[in-house]
Structure formats: C-alpha cells, structure tokens
Amino acid sequence: MTNSHEIGGKLLIWYEAHARELPWRARPGCAQRVDPYRVWLSEIMLQQTTVVTVVPYFEAFLMRWPDVQALAGAPDEAVLAAWAGLGYYARARNLIKCARMVAANGGMFPDTEAGLLGLPGIGPYTAAAIAAIAFGRAAVVVDGNIERVMARLFDEQIPLPQAKPLLKMRAAALTPSRRAGDHAQALMDLGATVCIPKAPRCEACPLAGFCVANKAGRAAELPRRQPKKPKPLRRGYIFHALREDGTVLLETRPPRGLLGGMQGLVGSDWQQEMPPFLPPLSADWQEAEAKIYHIFTHFSLELTLMAARVGGQMPRMGAFVPPVPAGDLPSVMRKAYLAGQRQLS
C-alpha cells in the first residue's frame, strides 16, 4: 500500500473541495479552532443519531444555551424536554452532568483524550473526536463511517465487532500529527457521502486507487458483520386519561433507567409476558385499535393504549397537568400521547 502521507494528502485535497457544511464545524484548513462546546455538543448528539436529525436540535440548543455555562445553569427538565425525540436519553442526563462539571472548572474543557475521558458521557470515540477536532490533537478517531472506510481500504475480512481493534490500528497508521481534526472529519465525510454502506461510489472516491477491496471488486461486501440476534419483544399498557378541564395524566419517570427523568403517560412495566391490567384510576377505559410500537437498542416494544375521559378522581400515580407539546415528550411517549388524543377526539 502507498504510504500514509500520500493517502492523507489526497484525502485532505478531496475534503477541502467536498466537506459537508455543518453548524459545528470550521472550514477545512481554518487556523481558528472551533469552539470545544460546539464540538462536544454535536458529538454527544451524533452518538447513534444521524446528522440530518441532529442539525435542527443542535441549532435549537445553541439558540437557548450558547455556551457551556448557560447549559449548566438550565433546569434539568428544560434540557430533557429540548432533547425529546433524539432518543438514548442517558445522553441527555450525562450532557447536563458534564456541562456542570465543565462550568465548575471555569467553562474550560480538558484538551486531551485522558482529560476528556473523565467527563460524564464521554467515551473513547467522543474523547478522540473532541481532542482532534477542537484541540488539534493527533487522536485516532474511529466511528462507523471510518470503520467502513478502513475495512474496504485494507480489505479486512474479519467481521465486526471483532475487527474493531484492527480497524482502529489501521486508522492510527494513517492519522497525521498535523490537521488531525480535518483528517478525521474527511474520513467521516468520505464514509457518509462516498464510501456508503450499500453501492459505494468508488468512481468518486479519492482513495479508490489505494483501496484493496475496490481493486478486488468486493468493496460493497465490507465490512462483514456477525448476524444480529433478533430483539426480544416486550409488552405493556399505557394510559391516556383526560379530564373535562383539559388536563392530562402524566408522570415523570425515575431519574435512573430507560427514559429516566423524562415526562410521559402513565403505564405498566414492560415485560415479555403481558403484565396485569392495573390502571392508574377507575374509569371507562377504551382500548385503542392500533398498538403503539417502538424499537429500543436492546428490545422492541408493543404497548396497548387505553384511553378514558375521567372525572375528579385522584390517580394512584402521576398527576393531572395542562397539555404539553407532543414534541417535548420522548418518541415512544409522543406516539402514545398523540394516539390517545385521537382516540378521545
């Protein structure tokens, strides 16, 4: 294989012409560093979430909380509501904790991978990305896009996830001491726009002449992956109760666990076997014809929606509150909330 300097040089030339314009980035080759707050916020949002989804959330966060001190001073419930719809809500809780730790340190983010790893919600990939992009450190940044580029460039046949350490070694061999942030973002963009999962656009790739898998005609087959195990299905009830005064029954979930600290409809536990029917108050409950379906990382969920108009009786859990914007609720609760409104309309 041609040496890493030639690969890196062609990659940066391509990046300077084709870099995606994203609100948390500096222009390729720009001497002025991008604000570490913007890099950190974007990288936390981008964990397991697409760029298209993240951009409007990122811009909305910056409008409300333009720096880490502002975010650190925000009420938890405001940040969680603004995060609603991005999913993986542990990220939002760690975002709040991290902002407050950084604010307590004078608003300064650590500028090394080791220092960044000491902050809540920052793992090896995120620490490397912030160190490289915000501080110019020669950190080895490897996300899913970069893993795919490395697997094809070097024709690695070992399937993921076993291949991860080897692919990181491959990426490390190419990481330059200068412009490491541009290098990492160039590889991300190459994977996102050219070296795409299906039908890679090899004819448009600046590294096609170096790519072993491309020469062998099997780039589209890589990276190989172990077959995924089917996700278990959990079931439960969810209740939409509406009073004559327009208030709706909602609860705030416990701070720890799935959807921790988020607001939503009252419901049962989620189990493989359908749990007992234990409504939050006595009412003429109507079962919605359609189920509520949602997919989490480790399981799929099927909820039976029960809706009722109720009087002044007190619930055994939750509280009646004025209607909230559906967009302030996490995705599965938003689905149930909107379906309940339709059921009772």
C-alpha positions as CSV (number, residue, x, y, z in Angstrom):
1,M,0.0,0.0,0.0
2,T,1.1,3.5,-0.8
3,N,2.4,5.3,2.3
4,S,0.1,7.1,4.7
5,H,1.3,10.6,3.6
6,E,0.1,10.1,0.1
7,I,-3.3,8.8,1.2
8,G,-3.7,11.6,3.8
9,G,-2.7,14.2,1.2
10,K,-5.3,13.1,-1.3
11,L,-7.9,12.8,1.4
12,L,-7.4,16.4,2.5
13,I,-7.4,17.7,-1.0
14,W,-10.8,16.0,-1.5
15,Y,-12.1,17.3,1.8
16,E,-11.2,20.9,1.0
17,A,-13.4,20.6,-2.1
18,H,-16.2,18.4,-0.7
19,A,-16.5,18.9,3.0
20,R,-20.1,19.0,4.3
21,E,-21.2,22.3,5.8
22,L,-22.2,21.6,9.3
23,P,-23.0,24.2,12.0
24,W,-20.4,22.8,14.5
25,R,-17.5,22.8,12.0
26,A,-14.8,25.2,11.0
27,R,-13.9,25.3,7.3
28,P,-11.2,22.8,6.2
29,G,-7.7,24.2,6.8
30,C,-9.1,27.1,9.0
31,A,-6.4,28.1,11.5
32,Q,-9.1,29.2,14.0
33,R,-10.2,26.3,16.3
34,V,-13.9,25.6,16.5
35,D,-15.4,26.1,20.0
36,P,-15.0,22.9,22.0
37,Y,-18.5,23.4,23.4
38,R,-19.9,23.1,19.8
39,V,-17.8,20.0,19.1
40,W,-18.8,18.3,22.3
41,L,-22.5,19.1,22.0
42,S,-22.6,17.9,18.4
43,E,-20.6,14.7,19.2
44,I,-22.9,13.8,22.1
45,M,-26.0,14.4,19.9
46,L,-24.5,12.4,17.0
47,Q,-24.0,9.2,19.1
48,Q,-26.3,6.7,17.4
49,T,-28.2,9.5,15.6
50,T,-27.9,10.8,12.1
51,V,-26.6,14.2,11.0
52,V,-29.9,15.1,9.4
53,T,-31.7,14.6,12.7
54,V,-29.1,16.3,14.8
55,V,-28.7,19.6,12.9
56,P,-32.0,21.2,14.0
57,Y,-31.6,20.0,17.6
58,F,-28.1,21.4,17.7
59,E,-29.1,24.8,16.4
60,A,-32.1,24.9,18.8
61,F,-29.7,24.1,21.7
62,L,-27.3,26.9,20.7
63,M,-30.1,29.4,20.5
64,R,-31.2,28.6,24.0
65,W,-27.8,27.8,25.6
66,P,-25.0,29.4,23.6
67,D,-22.2,28.2,25.9
68,V,-21.5,25.5,28.4
69,Q,-22.2,27.9,31.4
70,A,-25.7,28.6,30.0
71,L,-26.4,24.9,29.6
72,A,-25.0,24.1,33.1
73,G,-27.5,26.6,34.6
74,A,-30.5,25.3,32.8
75,P,-33.1,23.3,34.7
76,D,-32.9,19.5,34.1
77,E,-36.5,19.3,32.8
78,A,-35.9,22.1,30.2
79,V,-32.9,20.2,28.8
80,L,-34.6,16.9,28.8
81,A,-37.7,18.4,27.0
82,A,-35.4,20.0,24.4
83,W,-33.7,16.7,23.9
84,A,-37.0,14.8,23.4
85,G,-37.0,13.0,20.1
86,L,-33.3,12.5,19.9
87,G,-33.5,9.2,21.9
88,Y,-31.0,7.4,24.0
89,Y,-31.9,9.7,26.9
90,A,-29.0,8.7,29.1
91,R,-27.0,11.0,26.8
92,A,-29.1,14.0,27.9
93,R,-28.7,13.2,31.6
94,N,-24.9,12.9,31.1
95,L,-24.9,16.1,29.0
96,I,-26.3,18.0,32.0
97,K,-23.8,16.4,34.4
98,C,-20.9,17.1,32.0
99,A,-21.9,20.7,31.4
100,R,-22.0,21.4,35.2
101,M,-18.6,19.8,35.7
102,V,-17.0,21.9,32.9
103,A,-18.7,25.0,34.1
104,A,-17.3,24.4,37.6
105,N,-13.9,24.3,36.0
106,G,-14.3,27.8,34.6
107,G,-16.0,26.6,31.5
108,M,-12.8,25.1,30.1
109,F,-13.0,21.6,28.5
110,P,-9.9,19.4,29.0
111,D,-7.8,19.4,25.9
112,T,-6.5,15.8,26.0
113,E,-8.2,12.5,25.5
114,A,-7.3,11.4,29.0
115,G,-8.9,14.5,30.5
116,L,-12.0,14.3,28.4
117,L,-12.5,10.7,29.3
118,G,-13.0,11.8,32.9
119,L,-16.2,13.7,32.0
120,P,-19.7,12.0,32.1
121,G,-21.0,10.7,28.8
122,I,-17.6,10.8,27.0
123,G,-16.2,7.5,25.9
124,P,-13.1,6.7,23.8
125,Y,-14.5,7.7,20.4
126,T,-16.0,11.0,21.7
127,A,-12.8,11.9,23.6
128,A,-10.7,11.3,20.5
129,A,-13.1,13.3,18.3
130,I,-13.1,16.4,20.6
131,A,-9.4,16.2,21.1
132,A,-8.7,16.1,17.4
133,I,-11.4,18.5,16.1
134,A,-11.4,21.1,18.9
135,F,-7.8,21.0,20.0
136,G,-5.8,19.6,17.0
137,R,-4.5,16.6,19.0
138,A,-3.3,13.6,16.9
139,A,-6.0,11.4,18.3
140,V,-7.3,8.3,16.4
141,V,-11.0,8.9,15.7
142,V,-12.9,5.9,14.6
143,D,-16.7,6.0,14.1
144,G,-18.9,3.7,12.0
145,N,-18.1,5.6,8.8
146,I,-14.3,5.4,9.4
147,E,-14.5,1.7,10.3
148,R,-16.2,1.1,6.9
149,V,-13.5,3.1,5.0
150,M,-10.7,1.2,6.8
151,A,-12.3,-2.2,6.2
152,R,-12.5,-1.5,2.5
153,L,-9.3,0.3,2.1
154,F,-7.4,-2.6,3.6
155,D,-9.8,-5.4,2.5
156,E,-10.3,-6.6,6.1
157,Q,-12.3,-9.8,6.1
158,I,-12.7,-10.2,9.9
159,P,-16.3,-9.3,10.8
160,L,-17.4,-6.6,13.1
161,P,-17.4,-6.2,16.0
162,Q,-14.3,-8.5,16.3
163,A,-12.5,-6.3,13.7
164,K,-12.8,-3.1,15.7
165,P,-9.3,-3.1,17.3
166,L,-7.7,-4.0,14.0
167,L,-9.6,-1.2,12.1
168,K,-8.5,1.3,14.8
169,M,-4.9,0.2,14.3
170,R,-5.3,0.8,10.6
171,A,-6.8,4.2,11.2
172,A,-4.0,5.0,13.7
173,A,-1.4,4.3,11.0
174,L,-3.0,7.0,8.8
175,T,-3.6,9.6,11.4
176,P,-1.3,12.6,10.8
177,S,0.3,14.8,13.5
178,R,-1.0,17.9,11.8
179,R,-4.6,18.7,10.8
180,A,-5.8,15.6,12.7
181,G,-9.2,17.1,13.1
182,D,-9.6,17.8,9.3
183,H,-8.3,14.3,8.6
184,A,-10.9,12.7,10.9
185,Q,-13.7,14.7,9.5
186,A,-12.6,14.0,6.0
187,L,-12.8,10.3,6.7
188,M,-16.2,10.7,8.3
189,D,-17.5,12.6,5.2
190,L,-15.9,10.1,2.8
191,G,-17.8,7.3,4.6
192,A,-21.1,9.3,4.8
193,T,-21.2,10.5,1.2
194,V,-19.0,8.3,-1.0
195,C,-17.9,5.1,0.8
196,I,-21.5,4.4,1.8
197,P,-22.8,1.1,3.2
198,K,-24.6,0.0,0.0
199,A,-23.5,0.7,-3.5
200,P,-20.3,2.7,-2.6
201,R,-19.5,5.4,-5.1
202,C,-15.9,4.1,-5.8
203,E,-15.7,6.1,-9.0
204,A,-15.9,9.3,-6.9
205,C,-13.5,8.2,-4.2
206,P,-10.1,10.0,-3.9
207,L,-8.7,6.8,-2.3
208,A,-10.0,4.3,-5.0
209,G,-6.5,3.8,-6.4
210,F,-5.3,2.7,-2.9
211,C,-8.4,0.6,-2.0
212,V,-7.6,-3.1,-1.9
213,A,-11.3,-4.1,-1.7
214,N,-12.2,-1.8,-4.7
215,K,-9.4,-3.5,-6.8
216,A,-10.8,-6.9,-5.8
217,G,-14.4,-5.8,-6.7
218,R,-15.8,-6.5,-3.3
219,A,-16.0,-3.1,-1.6
220,A,-19.8,-3.4,-1.2
221,E,-19.4,-6.6,0.8
222,L,-17.4,-4.9,3.5
223,P,-17.2,-4.6,6.4
224,R,-18.5,-8.0,7.2
225,R,-20.8,-8.4,10.2
226,Q,-21.8,-11.1,12.6
227,P,-25.5,-11.9,12.1
228,K,-27.6,-9.9,14.5
229,K,-29.7,-11.7,17.1
230,P,-33.4,-10.9,17.0
231,K,-34.5,-8.3,19.5
232,P,-36.8,-9.6,22.2
233,L,-40.4,-8.2,22.3
234,R,-41.7,-6.6,25.5
235,R,-45.3,-5.6,26.1
236,G,-47.2,-3.4,28.4
237,Y,-50.1,-1.0,28.9
238,I,-50.1,2.8,28.6
239,F,-52.9,5.0,29.8
240,H,-54.2,8.3,28.4
241,A,-56.6,9.9,30.9
242,L,-58.2,13.3,30.1
243,R,-60.3,15.4,32.5
244,E,-63.1,17.8,31.4
245,D,-60.9,20.8,32.2
246,G,-58.4,19.6,29.6
247,T,-55.7,18.4,32.0
248,V,-54.0,15.1,31.1
249,L,-52.4,12.5,33.4
250,L,-48.6,12.5,33.1
251,E,-45.7,11.3,35.2
252,T,-42.0,12.0,35.4
253,R,-40.1,8.8,35.2
254,P,-37.5,7.9,37.8
255,P,-34.1,9.6,37.2
256,R,-32.3,6.3,36.5
257,G,-33.2,3.7,33.9
258,L,-34.9,3.9,30.5
259,L,-36.3,7.3,29.7
260,G,-35.0,8.4,33.1
261,G,-36.2,11.8,34.2
262,M,-38.5,12.2,31.1
263,Q,-42.1,13.1,31.2
264,G,-44.7,10.8,29.7
265,L,-48.0,8.9,30.1
266,V,-48.5,6.6,33.0
267,G,-48.0,2.9,32.1
268,S,-47.3,-0.6,33.3
269,D,-43.9,-2.3,33.4
270,W,-42.6,-3.6,30.1
271,Q,-42.3,-7.4,30.2
272,Q,-42.1,-10.3,27.8
273,E,-45.5,-11.5,29.1
274,M,-48.3,-9.0,29.1
275,P,-48.4,-7.5,32.6
276,P,-51.7,-7.3,34.7
277,F,-54.2,-4.6,33.8
278,L,-53.7,-2.1,36.6
279,P,-55.0,1.3,35.5
280,P,-54.0,4.4,37.5
281,L,-57.6,5.2,38.4
282,S,-61.1,3.8,37.9
283,A,-62.6,4.8,34.5
284,D,-64.4,3.6,31.4
285,W,-61.2,2.6,29.7
286,Q,-61.3,2.1,25.9
287,E,-58.7,0.0,24.2
288,A,-57.3,1.7,21.1
289,E,-57.5,-0.5,18.0
290,A,-53.9,0.1,17.0
291,K,-50.9,-0.9,19.2
292,I,-48.0,1.5,19.9
293,Y,-44.8,0.1,18.5
294,H,-41.2,1.3,19.3
295,I,-37.7,-0.1,18.9
296,F,-35.1,0.4,21.6
297,T,-31.5,-0.6,21.3
298,H,-31.9,-4.0,23.0
299,F,-35.6,-4.8,22.6
300,S,-38.8,-4.0,20.7
301,L,-41.9,-2.7,22.5
302,E,-45.6,-3.2,21.9
303,L,-47.9,-1.1,24.0
304,T,-51.6,-1.4,24.4
305,L,-53.1,2.0,24.6
306,M,-56.0,2.6,27.0
307,A,-57.8,5.9,26.9
308,A,-60.6,7.4,29.0
309,R,-62.3,10.7,29.9
310,V,-62.4,10.9,33.7
311,G,-63.9,13.0,36.5
312,G,-62.2,14.4,39.5
313,Q,-60.8,11.1,41.0
314,M,-57.2,11.1,42.1
315,P,-54.8,8.8,40.3
316,R,-52.6,6.4,42.2
317,M,-49.6,7.5,40.2
318,G,-48.8,10.6,38.1
319,A,-50.7,13.9,38.2
320,F,-53.1,15.8,36.0
321,V,-51.4,18.7,34.3
322,P,-52.1,21.1,31.4
323,P,-51.5,19.5,28.0
324,V,-47.9,19.6,26.9
325,P,-46.4,20.0,23.4
326,A,-46.1,16.5,22.0
327,G,-42.6,17.4,20.8
328,D,-41.5,17.7,24.5
329,L,-42.0,14.0,25.1
330,P,-39.7,11.2,24.2
331,S,-40.6,9.4,21.0
332,V,-42.5,6.4,22.4
333,M,-44.5,8.7,24.7
334,R,-45.2,11.1,21.9
335,K,-46.6,8.3,19.8
336,A,-48.9,7.2,22.6
337,Y,-49.9,10.8,23.6
338,L,-50.9,11.6,20.0
339,A,-52.7,8.3,19.6
340,G,-54.6,8.9,22.9
341,Q,-55.6,12.4,21.7
342,R,-57.0,10.9,18.5
343,Q,-58.8,8.2,20.4
344,L,-60.6,10.7,22.6
345,S,-61.3,13.3,20.0
